Amino acid sequence: MIRTQRLSCYETHSIEWPLFLNGKSQGNLELLMPLIERCSKRLSIELCSITQHLVSSNHSKLYLCPIPARRKRLIERGCSPQHLLAEYMSQCLGHPFRYAPRRIKRVKQTTAQTGLTKAQRLKGQLNSLRYVGEPNDQVILIDDVITSGSTLNEAERALKELGVIPLVSLSLFFTDQQVNTQLPIDPLFKELV
């Protein structure tokens, strides 16, 4: 299976990781938003480069589709980093990029993936997502962290059921094995720490 290109801003062993974890677990927007804003700007530049040929067409709509958070986690945290990233990117980029928070639906509630093996993660995510857009949609998948790749694999499977091939997958953080391209280290981030 050909996997969609995956881009990410930071590795999980970067100095930004503890800030993100604290912000995410506490639903603390004061910690999350500076990181999301900076990452959004960096990913937007890459995304424009990748989609340049599509942006020139007035008829193109490029959907920024965040992976839906698990209901229990969303209630606990009060926010979803991947939704914040997708929404912020759509505001920065404007037309033809559209924030599409409801095109990917979670149809099966999954358990927390922390501490699971890759095989357990893959099995747990199987058939958990459904795409409810149109077959000719141009989709950019957005998640907060890519660890095993199981959630993005499941999202790609759900899209392909309708004949949709995602253009690219974006995330804030990644583990070494799951991303094709890490953006260059941003030395200006140290100003926020």
C-alpha positions in Angstrom: 0.0 0.0 0.0 1.4 3.4 -0.9 1.2 5.7 2.1 0.4 9.4 1.8 3.4 11.8 2.4 3.5 12.8 6.1 5.0 16.0 7.3 5.5 17.1 10.9 7.1 20.0 12.8 8.7 18.4 15.8 10.0 15.1 17.0 8.7 13.7 20.3 12.1 14.1 21.9 12.3 17.8 21.1 12.2 20.6 23.7 8.6 21.4 22.6 7.3 18.0 23.5 6.8 18.5 27.3 5.0 21.9 26.7 2.7 20.2 24.2 2.0 17.2 26.6 1.2 19.6 29.5 -1.0 21.8 27.3 -2.9 18.8 25.7 -3.4 16.9 28.9 -4.7 20.0 30.8 -6.6 21.5 27.9 -4.4 24.6 28.5 -4.7 26.8 25.4 -2.0 29.2 26.8 0.5 26.4 26.3 -0.9 24.9 23.1 -1.7 28.0 21.0 1.8 29.5 20.6 3.0 26.0 19.5 0.1 25.5 17.2 0.5 29.0 15.7 4.2 28.5 15.0 3.7 25.0 13.6 0.7 26.1 11.5 2.8 28.8 9.8 5.6 26.3 9.1 3.3 23.6 7.8 1.3 26.1 5.7 4.5 27.0 3.7 5.1 23.4 2.9 1.5 22.8 2.1 1.3 25.6 -0.3 4.4 24.2 -2.1 2.8 20.7 -2.3 -0.6 22.0 -3.5 0.6 24.8 -5.7 -0.8 23.3 -8.9 -4.2 22.8 -7.3 -4.4 26.3 -5.7 -4.2 27.9 -9.2 -7.5 26.4 -10.1 -10.5 28.5 -9.0 -12.7 25.4 -8.7 -10.4 23.6 -6.2 -11.4 23.2 -2.6 -8.8 21.8 -0.4 -10.2 20.3 2.8 -8.2 20.4 6.0 -9.6 17.4 7.8 -8.6 16.9 11.4 -8.7 13.4 12.8 -11.6 13.4 15.3 -10.6 13.1 18.9 -12.0 10.3 21.1 -15.2 11.6 22.8 -13.9 10.8 26.3 -10.6 12.7 25.7 -12.4 15.6 24.2 -14.6 15.9 27.2 -11.6 15.6 29.6 -9.5 18.1 27.8 -12.0 20.5 26.4 -10.0 20.9 23.2 -8.4 19.0 20.3 -4.9 20.1 19.1 -5.5 18.7 15.6 -8.8 20.7 15.3 -7.0 23.8 16.6 -4.2 23.3 14.0 -6.6 22.7 11.1 -8.7 25.7 12.0 -5.8 28.0 12.4 -4.2 26.8 9.2 -7.4 27.5 7.3 -7.5 31.0 8.7 -3.9 31.6 7.7 -4.2 30.1 4.2 -7.7 31.3 3.2 -9.2 30.2 -0.1 -9.1 27.4 -1.3 -8.2 25.8 2.0 -11.3 25.0 4.1 -11.5 23.8 7.7 -13.6 20.6 7.5 -14.0 19.3 11.0 -16.9 16.9 10.3 -15.8 15.1 7.1 -14.1 12.4 9.1 -16.4 10.7 11.6 -15.4 8.4 14.5 -17.8 5.5 14.1 -16.2 3.3 16.8 -14.9 4.6 20.1 -11.3 3.3 20.6 -9.3 2.9 23.7 -6.4 5.1 24.7 -3.3 4.1 22.6 -0.7 5.0 25.2 1.4 2.0 26.1 0.0 -0.2 23.3 2.2 -2.0 20.7 2.0 -1.1 17.1 0.0 -4.2 16.3 -2.5 -3.4 19.1 -2.9 0.1 17.8 -3.5 -1.0 14.3 -6.1 -3.6 15.4 -7.8 -1.0 17.8 -8.1 1.6 15.0 -9.5 -0.8 12.4 -12.9 0.5 11.0 -13.1 3.2 13.6 -13.3 6.1 11.1 -15.6 7.0 8.1 -15.3 9.7 5.5 -18.5 11.5 4.8 -17.3 13.9 2.1 -17.5 13.6 -1.7 -15.6 11.1 -3.8 -13.7 13.9 -5.7 -12.6 15.8 -2.5 -9.0 17.0 -2.2 -8.1 16.2 1.5 -5.3 17.1 3.8 -5.3 14.9 7.0 -4.3 16.6 10.2 -3.4 14.8 13.5 -1.6 16.0 16.6 1.0 13.2 17.0 2.0 10.4 14.7 3.3 7.5 16.8 2.6 4.2 15.1 0.8 5.7 12.1 -2.3 3.6 12.9 -4.8 6.4 13.1 -3.6 8.0 9.9 -3.6 4.6 8.2 -7.2 4.1 9.3 -8.2 7.6 8.0 -6.5 6.9 4.7 -8.4 3.6 4.5 -11.7 5.4 5.2 -11.0 8.0 2.5 -10.0 5.4 -0.1 -13.3 3.6 0.4 -14.8 6.6 -1.4 -12.0 6.8 -3.9 -10.4 9.8 -2.2 -6.6 9.9 -2.0 -5.4 12.3 0.7 -2.8 14.8 -0.7 -0.7 14.8 2.5 -0.9 14.2 6.2 0.3 16.8 8.7 1.0 16.7 12.4 2.6 18.7 15.2 4.8 15.9 16.5 6.1 12.5 15.3 8.2 9.6 16.2 11.2 8.9 14.0 9.8 6.0 11.9 6.4 7.5 10.8 7.1 10.7 8.9 8.7 11.2 5.5 9.8 14.8 6.2 10.5 16.7 9.3 10.6 20.5 8.8 13.9 22.1 9.7 14.3 23.0 13.4 12.9 26.4 14.1 15.5 28.3 16.2 13.0 31.1 16.9 10.9 28.7 19.0 13.4 29.1 21.9 12.0 32.6 22.3 8.7 31.1 23.6 10.3 28.8 26.1 
